[in-house]
Amino acid sequence: MITPTEGETSMKVFEEHESAVRSYSRGWPTVFTRSKGYKMWDAAGKEYIDFFAGAGTLNYGHNNDIMQEKMIEYIQNDGVIHSLDMATTPRGEFLKQFNEKILAPRNLDYKIMFPGPTGTNSVEAALKIARKVTGRDKIISFTNAFHGMTLGALSITGNESKRKGAGVALGDTVFMPFDDFVEGQDSIEFLETFLSGSSSGVELPAAIIVETVQGEGGINSASFKWLKRLEKVANRFDVLLIVDDIQAGCGRTGTFFSFEEAGLNPDIVCLSKSLGGIGLPMAITLIKPEYDQFEPGEHNGTFRGNNLAFITATEALNYWVTDDFTKEIKEKAKTISKFTSKIVKKYPSYDLEQRGRGLMQGIAINESGFASKVCAHAFEKGLILETSGPSDEVVKFLPPLIIDEVGLEKGLKIVEEAIEEVING
């Protein structure tokens, strides 16, 4: 066990030697040493409930026992760790199991591309293949969208501060209003008018990319009706539909893909974050077979062969063999929804708003700095919680999907106490 004094010294190392771009260590200024399930511990031995889950990377919790065992066994047997896109046993097993346990039961037909280990890699690959297939260059994205930090992904990201970080002009994107972005406006009709108008100034795009729930953009959840209408517009104009399911996928909204309940059949799907199962970097881009038109090596990357991630990702697929896990997630989602409803009603003068679905929910607080203060107070009480939205106005709930009711209720109680403390000054 590391003593508190050693822990404090360790924080100085980050402050003195790490780049100023560091972020999360500022909001949670402690040195974490251990994690299990939905809990983390710092160098002083303090326990924290995790409502952050690696920004959605740890849907199955920290250090899953079976995933751990399979990794250790593979390493001890001198299994191939790094392999680019060479054929390996773990890679082949993942491809087989993903088709059998995820795609086939949902009547989905995709080629699986390994673009590189991160979500932004998956998005970049999706944009490139859409442009290659259609011969067009424009991409339609939506207000408050977030798709990654590389230049292509940034070009379709709405956040002003993130876009400024590019240092160059970001083009070939047209932004349209997300569902309910403008109260009283039919945003699909608006989009359709622009695409069909010869003088709208909007060229026919290669693709439309959408998050069904905007995780970083404020936990804005599109209605199933809106999503289905969006798909119809894409089909009408022969535009590819890309669903960015990097944070909302892998069960975060209840079903494995966040678009299942809307009845969508996207042309391209981006997956990462919790895909690796235990937190190891891994991403895939799912492409309908008729659009799988890259030449060999046309899009590649040194770390697209993370065999340890293939092993843990394959194990994670076992959560989806039956509907039991989905039912558990939806029950826990009800607990959060009841809580957020209670808080909104408790403080009518603060203009609070419930957002999101599944275990991807939040409370929007339209008062500058309020949500950040809530998260800071929650951290002091032993809860890891972050903000979301263009002005950090949303308190965001993103616990591991495996969290039990005891942990969930305890975490929500801390949130309520933190809100009360901020309100009472």
C-alpha positions as CSV (number, residue, x, y, z in Angstrom):
1,M,0.0,0.0,0.0
2,I,1.3,3.4,-0.9
3,T,1.2,6.0,1.9
4,P,-0.6,9.3,1.4
5,T,2.7,11.2,1.5
6,E,4.0,9.1,-1.4
7,G,0.7,9.7,-3.2
8,E,1.1,13.4,-2.9
9,T,4.6,13.3,-4.2
10,S,3.4,11.3,-7.2
11,M,0.9,14.0,-8.1
12,K,3.8,16.4,-8.3
13,V,5.4,14.3,-10.9
14,F,2.4,14.8,-13.2
15,E,2.4,18.6,-12.5
16,E,6.1,19.0,-13.1
17,H,6.7,16.7,-16.1
18,E,3.5,16.1,-18.0
19,S,2.1,18.3,-20.7
20,A,-0.4,21.0,-19.8
21,V,-2.9,19.2,-22.1
22,R,-3.6,16.7,-19.3
23,S,-7.2,16.9,-18.3
24,Y,-8.8,14.2,-16.0
25,S,-6.0,14.3,-13.5
26,R,-6.9,18.0,-12.9
27,G,-10.5,17.2,-12.1
28,W,-9.6,14.2,-10.0
29,P,-6.4,15.2,-8.3
30,T,-5.3,11.9,-6.7
31,V,-3.1,9.0,-7.7
32,F,-5.2,5.9,-8.4
33,T,-3.6,2.5,-7.7
34,R,-6.2,-0.2,-7.9
35,S,-9.6,-0.9,-9.5
36,K,-12.2,-3.7,-9.5
37,G,-15.7,-3.9,-10.8
38,Y,-17.3,-0.5,-10.4
39,K,-14.8,0.8,-7.8
40,M,-11.3,2.4,-7.8
41,W,-8.9,3.1,-4.9
42,D,-6.3,5.8,-4.6
43,A,-2.8,5.9,-3.0
44,A,-4.3,6.9,0.3
45,G,-6.6,3.9,0.3
46,K,-9.7,5.9,-0.4
47,E,-12.5,4.1,-2.2
48,Y,-14.4,5.6,-5.1
49,I,-17.5,4.5,-7.0
50,D,-16.9,4.9,-10.7
51,F,-19.7,6.7,-12.7
52,F,-17.2,7.5,-15.4
53,A,-16.1,4.0,-16.7
54,G,-13.2,5.3,-18.7
55,A,-15.5,7.6,-20.7
56,G,-17.5,4.5,-21.7
57,T,-14.5,2.2,-22.2
58,L,-15.2,0.0,-19.1
59,N,-18.8,-1.1,-19.7
60,Y,-17.9,-4.5,-18.2
61,G,-16.1,-3.0,-15.2
62,H,-12.5,-2.9,-14.1
63,N,-10.4,-6.0,-14.2
64,N,-13.0,-8.6,-15.2
65,D,-11.8,-11.9,-13.7
66,I,-12.3,-14.1,-16.7
67,M,-10.8,-11.6,-19.1
68,Q,-7.8,-11.2,-16.8
69,E,-7.3,-15.0,-16.7
70,K,-7.4,-15.4,-20.4
71,M,-4.9,-12.6,-21.0
72,I,-2.5,-14.0,-18.4
73,E,-2.7,-17.5,-19.9
74,Y,-2.1,-16.1,-23.4
75,I,0.9,-14.1,-22.3
76,Q,2.4,-17.0,-20.3
77,N,2.1,-19.3,-23.4
78,D,4.1,-16.7,-25.4
79,G,1.1,-15.8,-27.6
80,V,1.6,-13.2,-30.3
81,I,1.1,-9.8,-28.8
82,H,1.6,-7.5,-31.8
83,S,0.8,-8.6,-35.4
84,L,-0.5,-5.7,-37.5
85,D,-3.1,-7.4,-39.6
86,M,-1.5,-10.8,-39.9
87,A,-3.7,-13.7,-39.2
88,T,-3.6,-14.9,-35.6
89,T,-5.8,-17.2,-33.6
90,P,-7.3,-14.4,-31.3
91,R,-8.1,-12.3,-34.4
92,G,-9.8,-15.2,-36.1
93,E,-11.8,-16.2,-33.0
94,F,-13.0,-12.6,-32.6
95,L,-14.2,-12.4,-36.2
96,K,-16.0,-15.7,-35.9
97,Q,-17.6,-14.9,-32.5
98,F,-18.6,-11.3,-33.5
99,N,-20.4,-12.6,-36.5
100,E,-22.1,-15.5,-34.7
101,K,-23.1,-13.7,-31.4
102,I,-23.6,-10.1,-32.6
103,L,-24.3,-9.7,-36.3
104,A,-26.2,-12.9,-37.3
105,P,-28.8,-12.8,-34.5
106,R,-29.6,-9.2,-35.5
107,N,-29.7,-10.0,-39.2
108,L,-26.9,-7.6,-39.9
109,D,-24.3,-8.2,-42.7
110,Y,-21.0,-6.4,-42.4
111,K,-17.4,-6.8,-43.3
112,I,-15.3,-6.1,-40.2
113,M,-12.4,-3.7,-40.7
114,F,-9.6,-3.1,-38.1
115,P,-8.6,0.5,-38.7
116,G,-6.4,1.1,-35.7
117,P,-6.9,1.0,-32.0
118,T,-9.0,4.1,-31.2
119,G,-12.5,5.5,-32.0
120,T,-11.1,8.3,-34.1
121,N,-9.3,5.7,-36.2
122,S,-12.7,4.1,-36.8
123,V,-14.3,7.4,-37.8
124,E,-11.5,8.3,-40.2
125,A,-11.8,4.9,-41.9
126,A,-15.6,5.4,-42.2
127,L,-15.2,8.9,-43.8
128,K,-12.6,7.6,-46.3
129,I,-14.6,4.6,-47.5
130,A,-17.7,6.7,-47.8
131,R,-15.9,9.2,-50.0
132,K,-14.2,6.5,-52.0
133,V,-17.5,4.6,-52.7
134,T,-19.6,7.7,-53.6
135,G,-16.9,9.9,-55.3
136,R,-18.2,12.8,-53.2
137,D,-16.3,14.8,-50.6
138,K,-18.9,16.4,-48.3
139,I,-20.0,14.9,-45.0
140,I,-23.2,16.0,-43.1
141,S,-22.8,16.0,-39.3
142,F,-24.9,17.5,-36.6
143,T,-24.8,20.2,-34.0
144,N,-23.1,19.2,-30.7
145,A,-21.6,16.2,-32.4
146,F,-18.3,14.7,-31.2
147,H,-16.4,12.1,-33.3
148,G,-12.8,12.3,-32.3
149,M,-9.6,14.4,-32.3
150,T,-7.8,13.7,-35.6
151,L,-8.4,16.1,-38.4
152,G,-11.1,14.2,-40.3
153,A,-13.0,13.4,-37.1
154,L,-12.6,17.0,-35.9
155,S,-14.0,18.3,-39.1
156,I,-17.3,16.7,-38.2
157,T,-17.2,17.6,-34.5
158,G,-19.2,20.6,-33.4
159,N,-17.4,21.6,-30.2
160,E,-15.7,25.0,-30.8
161,S,-12.8,24.5,-28.4
162,K,-12.0,21.1,-29.8
163,R,-12.1,22.4,-33.4
164,K,-9.7,25.3,-32.6
165,G,-7.1,22.8,-31.4
166,A,-6.7,21.6,-35.0
167,G,-4.7,24.7,-35.9
168,V,-5.9,24.5,-39.5
169,A,-9.1,25.1,-41.3
170,L,-11.6,22.2,-41.1
171,G,-13.8,21.8,-44.2
172,D,-15.8,19.4,-46.3
173,T,-18.5,19.3,-43.6
174,V,-22.1,20.6,-43.4
175,F,-23.7,20.8,-40.0
176,M,-27.4,20.3,-39.6
177,P,-29.5,20.6,-36.5
178,F,-29.7,17.5,-34.3
179,D,-33.1,16.3,-33.1
180,D,-34.8,19.0,-31.0
181,F,-31.8,21.3,-31.4
182,V,-34.1,24.1,-32.3
183,E,-37.4,23.9,-30.4
184,G,-40.4,23.6,-32.8
185,Q,-38.3,23.0,-35.9
186,D,-38.5,19.8,-37.9
187,S,-34.8,19.2,-38.4
188,I,-35.3,16.3,-40.8
189,E,-37.6,18.4,-43.1
190,F,-34.9,21.1,-42.9
191,L,-32.2,18.6,-44.0
192,E,-34.4,17.2,-46.8
193,T,-35.1,20.7,-48.1
194,F,-31.4,21.5,-48.3
195,L,-30.5,18.3,-50.0
196,S,-33.3,18.6,-52.6
197,G,-32.9,22.3,-53.3
198,S,-30.8,23.3,-56.3
199,S,-29.9,26.6,-54.8
200,S,-29.4,25.6,-51.2
201,G,-25.6,25.7,-51.5
202,V,-25.4,22.2,-50.0
203,E,-23.9,19.6,-52.3
204,L,-25.0,16.0,-52.2
205,P,-22.7,14.5,-49.5
206,A,-20.9,11.2,-49.4
207,A,-22.4,10.4,-46.0
208,I,-24.4,11.5,-43.0
209,I,-22.8,10.6,-39.7
210,V,-24.8,10.5,-36.5
211,E,-24.6,9.5,-32.8
212,T,-27.9,8.2,-31.5
213,V,-27.0,9.7,-28.1
214,Q,-24.4,12.5,-28.1
215,G,-22.2,11.5,-25.3
216,E,-19.7,14.4,-25.2
217,G,-22.2,16.9,-26.8
218,G,-24.5,16.9,-23.8
219,I,-26.3,13.5,-23.6
220,N,-28.7,14.5,-26.3
221,S,-30.8,11.5,-27.2
222,A,-32.4,11.3,-30.7
223,S,-35.9,9.8,-30.8
224,F,-36.3,6.6,-32.7
225,K,-38.7,8.3,-35.0
226,W,-36.2,11.0,-35.9
227,L,-33.5,8.4,-36.5
228,K,-35.7,6.3,-38.8
229,R,-36.6,9.4,-40.8
230,L,-33.0,10.3,-41.1
231,E,-32.3,6.8,-42.6
232,K,-35.1,7.3,-45.1
233,V,-33.6,10.6,-46.2
234,A,-30.1,9.0,-46.6
235,N,-31.6,6.2,-48.7
236,R,-33.7,8.6,-50.8
237,F,-30.6,10.6,-51.8
238,D,-28.2,7.6,-52.1
239,V,-26.1,9.0,-49.2
240,L,-24.4,6.5,-46.9
241,L,-25.5,6.5,-43.3
242,I,-22.8,6.2,-40.7
243,V,-23.7,5.5,-37.1
244,D,-20.9,6.5,-34.6
245,D,-21.5,4.0,-31.8
246,I,-18.2,4.4,-30.1
247,Q,-19.6,5.6,-26.8
248,A,-23.3,4.7,-27.1
249,G,-22.6,1.1,-28.4
250,C,-21.5,-2.1,-26.7
251,G,-24.6,-2.1,-24.5
252,R,-24.5,1.4,-23.1
253,T,-28.1,2.1,-24.1
254,G,-29.3,-1.4,-23.3
255,T,-28.9,-3.2,-26.6
256,F,-25.5,-4.0,-28.0
257,F,-25.9,-1.4,-30.8
258,S,-27.6,1.8,-29.8
259,F,-29.6,1.9,-33.0
260,E,-31.3,-1.5,-32.6
261,E,-34.5,-0.3,-31.1
262,A,-34.9,2.3,-33.8
263,G,-34.8,-0.4,-36.4
264,L,-31.9,1.1,-38.3
265,N,-29.6,-0.7,-40.8
266,P,-26.6,1.7,-41.2
267,D,-24.3,1.4,-44.1
268,I,-21.2,1.9,-41.8
269,V,-20.9,1.5,-38.0
270,C,-18.0,2.8,-35.9
271,L,-17.2,0.9,-32.7
272,S,-14.4,1.3,-30.1
273,K,-14.2,2.1,-26.4
274,S,-15.8,-0.9,-24.6
275,L,-15.4,-3.1,-27.6
276,G,-12.0,-4.3,-26.1
277,G,-13.8,-5.6,-23.0
278,I,-11.4,-4.8,-20.3
279,G,-10.1,-1.3,-21.4
280,L,-7.5,-2.4,-23.9
281,P,-7.5,-0.2,-27.1
282,M,-9.4,-1.7,-30.0
283,A,-11.7,-0.4,-32.7
284,I,-13.5,-1.7,-35.7
285,T,-15.4,-0.2,-38.6
286,L,-18.3,-2.3,-39.9
287,I,-19.0,-1.9,-43.6
288,K,-21.8,-3.3,-45.7
289,P,-20.1,-5.8,-48.1
290,E,-21.0,-3.8,-51.2
291,Y,-19.1,-0.8,-49.9
292,D,-16.0,-2.8,-48.8
293,Q,-13.9,-1.3,-51.6
294,F,-10.5,-0.4,-50.0
295,E,-7.5,-1.7,-51.8
296,P,-5.2,-3.9,-49.6
297,G,-3.3,-1.6,-47.3
298,E,-5.1,1.5,-48.5
299,H,-6.0,2.3,-44.9
300,N,-3.7,0.7,-42.3
301,G,-2.0,1.2,-39.0
302,T,0.8,-0.4,-36.9
303,F,-1.4,-1.2,-33.9
304,R,-4.5,-2.7,-35.6
305,G,-3.4,-6.2,-34.4
306,N,-3.9,-5.9,-30.6
307,N,-4.2,-9.6,-29.8
308,L,-4.7,-9.1,-26.1
309,A,-7.7,-6.9,-26.9
310,F,-9.1,-9.5,-29.3
311,I,-9.0,-12.1,-26.5
312,T,-10.9,-9.8,-24.0
313,A,-13.2,-8.5,-26.7
314,T,-14.2,-12.1,-27.6
315,E,-14.9,-12.9,-24.0
316,A,-17.1,-9.8,-23.6
317,L,-19.3,-11.0,-26.4
318,N,-20.6,-13.7,-24.1
319,Y,-22.6,-11.1,-22.3
320,W,-24.8,-10.9,-25.4
321,V,-25.7,-14.5,-26.0
322,T,-29.1,-14.0,-24.3
323,D,-31.2,-11.0,-23.5
324,D,-30.5,-11.2,-19.8
325,F,-27.8,-8.5,-19.8
326,T,-30.0,-6.1,-21.7
327,K,-32.8,-6.6,-19.2
328,E,-30.4,-5.9,-16.3
329,I,-29.2,-2.7,-18.0
330,K,-32.7,-1.5,-18.6
331,E,-33.7,-2.0,-15.0
332,K,-30.7,0.0,-13.8
333,A,-31.6,2.7,-16.3
334,K,-35.0,3.0,-14.7
335,T,-33.3,3.6,-11.4
336,I,-31.3,6.5,-12.8
337,S,-34.4,7.9,-14.7
338,K,-36.4,7.9,-11.4
339,F,-33.5,9.7,-9.7
340,T,-33.1,12.4,-12.3
341,S,-36.8,12.9,-12.4
342,K,-36.9,13.4,-8.6
343,I,-34.0,15.9,-8.8
344,V,-35.6,17.9,-11.6
345,K,-38.9,18.2,-9.6
346,K,-37.1,18.9,-6.3
347,Y,-35.4,22.1,-7.7
348,P,-37.9,23.7,-10.1
349,S,-36.3,27.1,-10.0
350,Y,-33.0,25.8,-11.4
351,D,-34.3,24.8,-14.9
352,L,-33.0,21.3,-14.7
353,E,-33.5,18.8,-17.5
354,Q,-33.3,15.0,-17.8
355,R,-31.3,13.6,-20.7
356,G,-30.2,10.4,-22.3
357,R,-31.2,6.8,-22.2
358,G,-29.9,3.4,-20.8
359,L,-26.9,3.9,-18.6
360,M,-26.0,7.0,-20.6
361,Q,-28.0,9.7,-18.8
362,G,-27.5,13.1,-17.3
363,I,-28.9,16.2,-15.7
364,A,-28.5,19.5,-17.6
365,I,-28.1,22.4,-15.3
366,N,-28.3,25.7,-17.1
367,E,-26.2,27.8,-14.7
368,S,-22.6,28.4,-15.4
369,G,-20.2,26.3,-13.5
370,F,-22.9,24.5,-11.6
371,A,-22.4,21.0,-13.0
372,S,-18.6,21.2,-12.6
373,K,-19.0,22.1,-8.9
374,V,-21.4,19.2,-8.5
375,C,-18.8,16.8,-9.9
376,A,-16.0,18.3,-7.7
377,H,-18.1,17.9,-4.5
378,A,-19.0,14.3,-5.6
379,F,-15.3,13.5,-6.0
380,E,-14.6,14.6,-2.5
381,K,-17.3,12.2,-1.3
382,G,-15.9,9.3,-3.2
383,L,-17.7,9.4,-6.6
384,I,-16.0,9.7,-10.0
385,L,-18.3,11.8,-12.2
386,E,-17.7,14.1,-15.2
387,T,-19.5,16.8,-17.0
388,S,-20.7,16.9,-20.6
389,G,-22.0,19.4,-23.1
390,P,-20.5,22.4,-25.0
391,S,-20.5,24.5,-21.7
392,D,-19.9,21.5,-19.3
393,E,-23.5,22.0,-18.3
394,V,-24.5,18.4,-17.9
395,V,-23.8,16.1,-14.9
396,K,-23.1,12.8,-16.8
397,F,-23.9,9.3,-15.5
398,L,-21.8,6.6,-17.2
399,P,-21.3,3.8,-14.7
400,P,-20.1,0.3,-15.7
401,L,-23.0,-1.8,-17.0
402,I,-22.2,-4.4,-14.4
403,I,-22.7,-2.1,-11.4
404,D,-25.1,-3.6,-8.8
405,E,-28.1,-1.7,-7.3
406,V,-26.3,-1.1,-4.1
407,G,-23.4,0.7,-5.9
408,L,-25.8,2.6,-8.1
409,E,-28.0,3.8,-5.3
410,K,-25.0,4.8,-3.2
411,G,-23.5,6.8,-6.2
412,L,-26.8,8.6,-6.9
413,K,-27.1,9.5,-3.2
414,I,-23.7,11.2,-3.4
415,V,-24.9,13.1,-6.5
416,E,-27.9,14.3,-4.6
417,E,-25.8,15.4,-1.6
418,A,-23.4,17.2,-4.0
419,I,-26.2,19.1,-5.7
420,E,-27.6,20.1,-2.3
421,E,-24.2,21.4,-1.2
422,V,-23.7,23.5,-4.3
423,I,-27.2,24.9,-4.0
424,N,-26.7,25.7,-0.4
425,G,-23.4,27.4,-1.1
